[in-house]
Amino acid sequence: MTAYMNHKDLANEIIDQSRAQEITDGVHRVLDRIAAAESMAGREAGSVQLLAATKTRDVGEIMAAIGAGIHLIGENRPQEVTVKAPGLTRLLSERGMSLGVIGEAGAFNGAAASGAANGVGDSDSTGASANAANHIPFHLIGQLQANKIGKVLPVVNTIESVDSIELAEKIARRATMRGITVGVLLEVNESGEESKSGCAPSHAIDLAQRIGAMGGLELQGLMTIGAHVDDERAIRAGFAHLRRTRDQILASGAEGTASCKELSMGMTHDMAYAIEEGSTIVRVGTAIFGERAFI
């Protein structure tokens, strides 16, 4: 278990009104920033999805964000997925809403919650929610170790952090065994920073084509983390290169690449640049929830 999970109850469902209002205000500010960036870039309103990055945030905080207008959430760590999924699913169900693969497959009762926590259970990730407007997709946006694949497959729709053929093959095998299709994004290290995960940009097209051909996976797009520098040109260059790479993958017409449309790029500090360079998903945590008490 991650150390901070001993100090914060991530399954907590109750927050005070002032905290809920802080989160609501954060969501609205970010949505306004996205709308302004779309307009500035000459893009269609609503063309960019806001993913709330919920690392270290508890169930009550996440529900406040959803109540304020969040329609997509993303977790960094599989341990947090399994701790939060039962409570989120129950509370969303009470509102007539559903979560991730759980919602697509149907009910998520106590037995299913136990199965998800232990990496077992059956889900049909290709099933459609009865009401898409009331469905909250669930993404994994952090690194995934092979021994944690079974913990997230019963819950998350999409894994954004696939950065190697080896990891893709392991996910594909587990998905095939379950009879499901898992959405994946290929993570590309556009900045070249050693501290960041992701495949080399020069390998991205080949890897995407190989992943697209795998059974059990749907290649939905590409993901990157912007360069951690103050140079706007350097940040934009990475985002622009990812967009061109996506376009080349689509133009190749290779098997399994027709759905490679998403560009998950841009966070609190660089989302405007990312949107102007073609982002379709921005991953935002701090601007919604405030600074994290834990890393």
C-alpha beads as a LAMMPS data file, in Angstrom:
LAMMPS data file: protein, C-alpha beads

295 atoms
294 bonds

1 atom types
1 bond types

-500.0 500.0 xlo xhi
-500.0 500.0 ylo yhi
-500.0 500.0 zlo zhi

Masses

1 110.0

Atoms # bond

1 1 1 0.000 0.000 0.000
2 1 1 1.212 3.504 -0.784
3 1 1 2.343 5.257 2.431
4 1 1 -0.112 8.160 2.296
5 1 1 -3.004 5.712 2.226
6 1 1 -2.208 5.015 5.897
7 1 1 -2.887 8.686 6.685
8 1 1 -5.922 9.479 4.534
9 1 1 -9.098 7.430 4.198
10 1 1 -9.605 7.489 0.444
11 1 1 -12.925 5.656 0.820
12 1 1 -14.310 8.550 2.886
13 1 1 -17.604 9.747 1.420
14 1 1 -18.366 12.827 3.506
15 1 1 -16.807 16.281 3.095
16 1 1 -17.975 19.601 4.503
17 1 1 -19.812 22.182 2.477
18 1 1 -16.878 24.573 2.257
19 1 1 -14.644 21.878 0.753
20 1 1 -17.381 20.885 -1.688
21 1 1 -17.719 24.540 -2.743
22 1 1 -13.942 24.837 -3.268
23 1 1 -14.052 21.859 -5.615
24 1 1 -17.140 23.134 -7.432
25 1 1 -15.476 26.486 -7.989
26 1 1 -12.323 24.729 -9.222
27 1 1 -14.256 22.659 -11.754
28 1 1 -16.072 25.721 -13.091
29 1 1 -12.843 27.721 -13.407
30 1 1 -11.169 24.928 -15.350
31 1 1 -14.158 24.461 -17.655
32 1 1 -14.069 28.196 -18.341
33 1 1 -10.335 28.002 -19.116
34 1 1 -10.924 25.129 -21.529
35 1 1 -13.742 26.989 -23.277
36 1 1 -11.562 30.095 -23.632
37 1 1 -8.671 28.032 -25.042
38 1 1 -10.986 26.274 -27.510
39 1 1 -12.285 29.632 -28.692
40 1 1 -8.783 31.099 -28.967
41 1 1 -7.668 28.120 -31.044
42 1 1 -10.724 28.292 -33.300
43 1 1 -11.866 24.873 -32.143
44 1 1 -15.415 23.667 -31.689
45 1 1 -16.816 24.184 -28.205
46 1 1 -16.782 20.913 -26.291
47 1 1 -14.073 19.316 -28.440
48 1 1 -11.787 18.930 -25.410
49 1 1 -12.704 16.599 -22.548
50 1 1 -11.768 17.466 -18.974
51 1 1 -10.401 14.488 -17.058
52 1 1 -10.275 15.067 -13.309
53 1 1 -7.014 13.585 -12.012
54 1 1 -8.062 12.214 -8.627
55 1 1 -4.785 10.976 -7.120
56 1 1 -4.986 11.219 -3.279
57 1 1 -8.564 12.545 -3.460
58 1 1 -11.229 10.666 -1.530
59 1 1 -14.636 9.487 -2.687
60 1 1 -16.419 12.514 -1.231
61 1 1 -14.121 14.926 -3.041
62 1 1 -14.525 13.063 -6.334
63 1 1 -18.310 13.030 -5.989
64 1 1 -18.254 16.802 -5.417
65 1 1 -16.316 17.209 -8.661
66 1 1 -18.770 14.992 -10.532
67 1 1 -21.645 16.993 -9.100
68 1 1 -19.982 20.160 -10.414
69 1 1 -19.797 18.852 -13.973
70 1 1 -16.936 16.350 -14.261
71 1 1 -17.739 13.517 -16.686
72 1 1 -14.374 11.693 -16.812
73 1 1 -12.013 10.693 -13.992
74 1 1 -8.516 9.276 -13.953
75 1 1 -6.465 7.562 -11.258
76 1 1 -2.681 7.242 -11.085
77 1 1 -2.459 4.152 -8.918
78 1 1 -4.274 0.803 -9.115
79 1 1 -4.469 0.684 -5.310
80 1 1 -6.595 3.822 -5.341
81 1 1 -8.855 2.416 -8.052
82 1 1 -9.778 -0.589 -5.941
83 1 1 -10.259 1.412 -2.735
84 1 1 -12.534 4.039 -4.303
85 1 1 -14.495 2.064 -6.899
86 1 1 -17.106 0.487 -4.576
87 1 1 -18.090 3.765 -2.921
88 1 1 -18.096 5.740 -6.154
89 1 1 -20.199 3.096 -7.863
90 1 1 -22.788 2.999 -5.079
91 1 1 -23.091 6.781 -4.778
92 1 1 -23.315 7.240 -8.536
93 1 1 -25.958 4.518 -8.735
94 1 1 -28.022 6.440 -6.185
95 1 1 -27.923 9.366 -8.627
96 1 1 -28.900 7.174 -11.583
97 1 1 -25.329 7.192 -12.886
98 1 1 -22.677 4.556 -13.558
99 1 1 -18.897 4.230 -13.402
100 1 1 -16.318 2.784 -15.783
101 1 1 -16.551 -0.797 -16.950
102 1 1 -18.679 -1.495 -13.900
103 1 1 -21.459 0.699 -15.237
104 1 1 -21.196 -0.749 -18.726
105 1 1 -21.465 -4.293 -17.439
106 1 1 -24.324 -3.638 -15.046
107 1 1 -24.624 -3.783 -11.280
108 1 1 -21.567 -3.708 -9.015
109 1 1 -22.716 -5.296 -5.798
110 1 1 -20.699 -6.218 -2.745
111 1 1 -19.468 -9.461 -4.297
112 1 1 -18.337 -7.685 -7.426
113 1 1 -16.576 -5.062 -5.316
114 1 1 -14.682 -7.804 -3.560
115 1 1 -13.822 -9.361 -6.907
116 1 1 -12.486 -6.085 -8.259
117 1 1 -10.339 -5.582 -5.184
118 1 1 -8.832 -9.037 -5.658
119 1 1 -8.451 -8.830 -9.422
120 1 1 -11.224 -11.301 -10.254
121 1 1 -14.678 -11.083 -11.761
122 1 1 -16.287 -10.779 -15.153
123 1 1 -16.954 -7.512 -16.986
124 1 1 -17.971 -6.724 -20.517
125 1 1 -16.057 -3.603 -21.504
126 1 1 -17.805 -3.465 -24.858
127 1 1 -21.259 -3.030 -23.325
128 1 1 -22.879 0.370 -23.686
129 1 1 -24.293 2.347 -20.795
130 1 1 -28.051 2.785 -21.007
131 1 1 -27.564 6.514 -20.731
132 1 1 -24.158 7.757 -21.866
133 1 1 -24.799 11.196 -20.416
134 1 1 -24.986 9.626 -16.952
135 1 1 -21.953 7.405 -17.372
136 1 1 -18.557 8.379 -15.881
137 1 1 -15.665 6.748 -17.779
138 1 1 -12.723 5.754 -15.577
139 1 1 -9.132 5.946 -16.884
140 1 1 -5.854 4.784 -15.402
141 1 1 -3.359 7.573 -16.105
142 1 1 -0.385 6.416 -14.020
143 1 1 2.116 3.636 -14.497
144 1 1 0.819 0.070 -14.385
145 1 1 2.868 -2.882 -13.185
146 1 1 2.034 -6.266 -14.666
147 1 1 0.966 -7.672 -11.298
148 1 1 -1.669 -4.927 -10.935
149 1 1 -3.402 -5.473 -14.295
150 1 1 -6.020 -7.721 -12.719
151 1 1 -6.921 -5.030 -10.195
152 1 1 -7.849 -2.400 -12.772
153 1 1 -9.430 -4.378 -15.610
154 1 1 -12.729 -4.944 -13.776
155 1 1 -13.093 -1.188 -13.303
156 1 1 -11.281 1.104 -15.761
157 1 1 -12.346 1.679 -19.362
158 1 1 -9.004 2.906 -20.636
159 1 1 -5.342 2.616 -19.656
160 1 1 -3.521 5.753 -20.838
161 1 1 -0.022 4.742 -19.754
162 1 1 0.883 1.863 -22.072
163 1 1 4.466 2.542 -23.108
164 1 1 5.820 -0.789 -24.327
165 1 1 4.886 -3.832 -26.365
166 1 1 5.557 -6.012 -23.331
167 1 1 2.959 -4.205 -21.193
168 1 1 0.457 -4.122 -24.055
169 1 1 0.837 -7.857 -24.582
170 1 1 0.237 -8.571 -20.891
171 1 1 -2.893 -6.412 -20.831
172 1 1 -4.107 -8.023 -24.061
173 1 1 -3.665 -11.517 -22.622
174 1 1 -5.623 -10.664 -19.490
175 1 1 -8.337 -8.932 -21.513
176 1 1 -8.662 -11.886 -23.878
177 1 1 -8.944 -14.276 -20.930
178 1 1 -11.824 -12.171 -19.600
179 1 1 -13.458 -11.835 -22.996
180 1 1 -13.270 -8.040 -22.904
181 1 1 -11.729 -5.221 -24.931
182 1 1 -9.659 -2.659 -23.064
183 1 1 -9.085 0.856 -24.367
184 1 1 -5.437 1.915 -24.384
185 1 1 -3.437 5.029 -25.177
186 1 1 0.225 4.779 -26.113
187 1 1 2.297 6.993 -23.818
188 1 1 5.067 8.863 -25.635
189 1 1 7.926 10.676 -23.887
190 1 1 7.952 13.739 -26.124
191 1 1 10.166 15.791 -23.794
192 1 1 12.898 13.157 -23.586
193 1 1 13.192 13.721 -19.830
194 1 1 14.604 10.643 -18.091
195 1 1 12.246 11.081 -15.140
196 1 1 9.217 10.541 -17.371
197 1 1 7.736 7.349 -18.686
198 1 1 6.759 6.756 -22.280
199 1 1 8.235 5.305 -25.418
200 1 1 10.682 7.228 -27.581
201 1 1 8.887 9.404 -30.152
202 1 1 10.829 7.693 -32.944
203 1 1 9.268 4.353 -31.971
204 1 1 5.696 5.549 -31.491
205 1 1 4.260 4.822 -34.935
206 1 1 5.628 1.285 -35.046
207 1 1 4.479 0.531 -31.494
208 1 1 1.019 1.976 -32.141
209 1 1 0.578 -0.178 -35.228
210 1 1 1.661 -3.301 -33.354
211 1 1 -0.619 -2.539 -30.418
212 1 1 -3.533 -1.816 -32.736
213 1 1 -3.244 -5.308 -34.192
214 1 1 -3.524 -7.018 -30.771
215 1 1 -6.696 -8.777 -29.768
216 1 1 -8.330 -7.587 -26.562
217 1 1 -7.162 -3.984 -27.010
218 1 1 -8.574 -0.912 -28.714
219 1 1 -5.916 1.672 -29.522
220 1 1 -7.759 4.918 -28.770
221 1 1 -4.948 7.458 -29.069
222 1 1 -1.713 8.818 -27.644
223 1 1 -0.728 10.395 -24.330
224 1 1 2.181 12.566 -23.210
225 1 1 3.276 14.756 -20.307
226 1 1 4.452 18.210 -21.338
227 1 1 8.068 19.263 -20.919
228 1 1 8.811 20.541 -17.402
229 1 1 10.402 23.789 -18.563
230 1 1 9.515 27.470 -18.786
231 1 1 10.056 27.537 -22.555
232 1 1 6.659 27.794 -24.255
233 1 1 8.141 26.793 -27.604
234 1 1 9.584 23.581 -26.169
235 1 1 6.296 22.657 -24.519
236 1 1 4.310 23.352 -27.672
237 1 1 6.803 21.450 -29.826
238 1 1 6.194 18.246 -27.878
239 1 1 2.429 18.590 -28.126
240 1 1 2.573 19.435 -31.831
241 1 1 4.803 16.436 -32.523
242 1 1 2.388 14.105 -30.735
243 1 1 -0.444 15.451 -32.909
244 1 1 1.553 14.845 -36.084
245 1 1 2.390 11.345 -34.892
246 1 1 -1.306 10.623 -34.286
247 1 1 -2.129 11.909 -37.751
248 1 1 0.531 9.675 -39.325
249 1 1 -0.812 6.645 -37.475
250 1 1 -4.341 7.334 -38.712
251 1 1 -3.122 8.000 -42.264
252 1 1 -1.260 4.679 -42.323
253 1 1 -4.534 2.775 -42.387
254 1 1 -2.852 -0.027 -40.439
255 1 1 -5.022 -2.673 -38.819
256 1 1 -6.555 -1.512 -35.548
257 1 1 -5.518 2.143 -35.830
258 1 1 -8.782 3.697 -37.035
259 1 1 -9.759 4.569 -33.435
260 1 1 -6.407 6.204 -32.628
261 1 1 -7.944 9.680 -32.356
262 1 1 -7.440 10.876 -28.788
263 1 1 -4.583 13.151 -27.727
264 1 1 -4.341 13.129 -23.933
265 1 1 -2.005 16.040 -23.271
266 1 1 -2.068 19.099 -21.089
267 1 1 -2.395 19.556 -17.322
268 1 1 -3.081 22.434 -14.951
269 1 1 -0.074 24.522 -15.989
270 1 1 0.033 23.879 -19.741
271 1 1 -3.504 22.995 -20.821
272 1 1 -3.952 26.125 -22.958
273 1 1 -0.877 25.279 -25.040
274 1 1 -2.044 21.675 -25.370
275 1 1 -5.523 22.684 -26.515
276 1 1 -4.112 25.037 -29.120
277 1 1 -1.931 22.173 -30.368
278 1 1 -4.840 19.744 -30.695
279 1 1 -5.411 18.063 -27.337
280 1 1 -8.694 16.168 -26.971
281 1 1 -8.251 15.296 -23.260
282 1 1 -6.650 17.467 -20.577
283 1 1 -5.772 15.849 -17.249
284 1 1 -6.294 18.307 -14.394
285 1 1 -5.981 17.772 -10.658
286 1 1 -4.505 20.757 -8.817
287 1 1 -6.675 23.402 -10.496
288 1 1 -9.770 21.458 -9.440
289 1 1 -8.897 20.099 -5.993
290 1 1 -6.056 22.353 -4.869
291 1 1 -2.518 21.359 -3.964
292 1 1 -2.077 17.773 -2.806
293 1 1 -1.164 17.108 0.827
294 1 1 0.577 13.922 -0.332
295 1 1 2.707 13.225 -3.419

Bonds

1 1 1 2
2 1 2 3
3 1 3 4
4 1 4 5
5 1 5 6
6 1 6 7
7 1 7 8
8 1 8 9
9 1 9 10
10 1 10 11
11 1 11 12
12 1 12 13
13 1 13 14
14 1 14 15
15 1 15 16
16 1 16 17
17 1 17 18
18 1 18 19
19 1 19 20
20 1 20 21
21 1 21 22
22 1 22 23
23 1 23 24
24 1 24 25
25 1 25 26
26 1 26 27
27 1 27 28
28 1 28 29
29 1 29 30
30 1 30 31
31 1 31 32
32 1 32 33
33 1 33 34
34 1 34 35
35 1 35 36
36 1 36 37
37 1 37 38
38 1 38 39
39 1 39 40
40 1 40 41
41 1 41 42
42 1 42 43
43 1 43 44
44 1 44 45
45 1 45 46
46 1 46 47
47 1 47 48
48 1 48 49
49 1 49 50
50 1 50 51
51 1 51 52
52 1 52 53
53 1 53 54
54 1 54 55
55 1 55 56
56 1 56 57
57 1 57 58
58 1 58 59
59 1 59 60
60 1 60 61
61 1 61 62
62 1 62 63
63 1 63 64
64 1 64 65
65 1 65 66
66 1 66 67
67 1 67 68
68 1 68 69
69 1 69 70
70 1 70 71
71 1 71 72
72 1 72 73
73 1 73 74
74 1 74 75
75 1 75 76
76 1 76 77
77 1 77 78
78 1 78 79
79 1 79 80
80 1 80 81
81 1 81 82
82 1 82 83
83 1 83 84
84 1 84 85
85 1 85 86
86 1 86 87
87 1 87 88
88 1 88 89
89 1 89 90
90 1 90 91
91 1 91 92
92 1 92 93
93 1 93 94
94 1 94 95
95 1 95 96
96 1 96 97
97 1 97 98
98 1 98 99
99 1 99 100
100 1 100 101
101 1 101 102
102 1 102 103
103 1 103 104
104 1 104 105
105 1 105 106
106 1 106 107
107 1 107 108
108 1 108 109
109 1 109 110
110 1 110 111
111 1 111 112
112 1 112 113
113 1 113 114
114 1 114 115
115 1 115 116
116 1 116 117
117 1 117 118
118 1 118 119
119 1 119 120
120 1 120 121
121 1 121 122
122 1 122 123
123 1 123 124
124 1 124 125
125 1 125 126
126 1 126 127
127 1 127 128
128 1 128 129
129 1 129 130
130 1 130 131
131 1 131 132
132 1 132 133
133 1 133 134
134 1 134 135
135 1 135 136
136 1 136 137
137 1 137 138
138 1 138 139
139 1 139 140
140 1 140 141
141 1 141 142
142 1 142 143
143 1 143 144
144 1 144 145
145 1 145 146
146 1 146 147
147 1 147 148
148 1 148 149
149 1 149 150
150 1 150 151
151 1 151 152
152 1 152 153
153 1 153 154
154 1 154 155
155 1 155 156
156 1 156 157
157 1 157 158
158 1 158 159
159 1 159 160
160 1 160 161
161 1 161 162
162 1 162 163
163 1 163 164
164 1 164 165
165 1 165 166
166 1 166 167
167 1 167 168
168 1 168 169
169 1 169 170
170 1 170 171
171 1 171 172
172 1 172 173
173 1 173 174
174 1 174 175
175 1 175 176
176 1 176 177
177 1 177 178
178 1 178 179
179 1 179 180
180 1 180 181
181 1 181 182
182 1 182 183
183 1 183 184
184 1 184 185
185 1 185 186
186 1 186 187
187 1 187 188
188 1 188 189
189 1 189 190
190 1 190 191
191 1 191 192
192 1 192 193
193 1 193 194
194 1 194 195
195 1 195 196
196 1 196 197
197 1 197 198
198 1 198 199
199 1 199 200
200 1 200 201
201 1 201 202
202 1 202 203
203 1 203 204
204 1 204 205
205 1 205 206
206 1 206 207
207 1 207 208
208 1 208 209
209 1 209 210
210 1 210 211
211 1 211 212
212 1 212 213
213 1 213 214
214 1 214 215
215 1 215 216
216 1 216 217
217 1 217 218
218 1 218 219
219 1 219 220
220 1 220 221
221 1 221 222
222 1 222 223
223 1 223 224
224 1 224 225
225 1 225 226
226 1 226 227
227 1 227 228
228 1 228 229
229 1 229 230
230 1 230 231
231 1 231 232
232 1 232 233
233 1 233 234
234 1 234 235
235 1 235 236
236 1 236 237
237 1 237 238
238 1 238 239
239 1 239 240
240 1 240 241
241 1 241 242
242 1 242 243
243 1 243 244
244 1 244 245
245 1 245 246
246 1 246 247
247 1 247 248
248 1 248 249
249 1 249 250
250 1 250 251
251 1 251 252
252 1 252 253
253 1 253 254
254 1 254 255
255 1 255 256
256 1 256 257
257 1 257 258
258 1 258 259
259 1 259 260
260 1 260 261
261 1 261 262
262 1 262 263
263 1 263 264
264 1 264 265
265 1 265 266
266 1 266 267
267 1 267 268
268 1 268 269
269 1 269 270
270 1 270 271
271 1 271 272
272 1 272 273
273 1 273 274
274 1 274 275
275 1 275 276
276 1 276 277
277 1 277 278
278 1 278 279
279 1 279 280
280 1 280 281
281 1 281 282
282 1 282 283
283 1 283 284
284 1 284 285
285 1 285 286
286 1 286 287
287 1 287 288
288 1 288 289
289 1 289 290
290 1 290 291
291 1 291 292
292 1 292 293
293 1 293 294
294 1 294 295
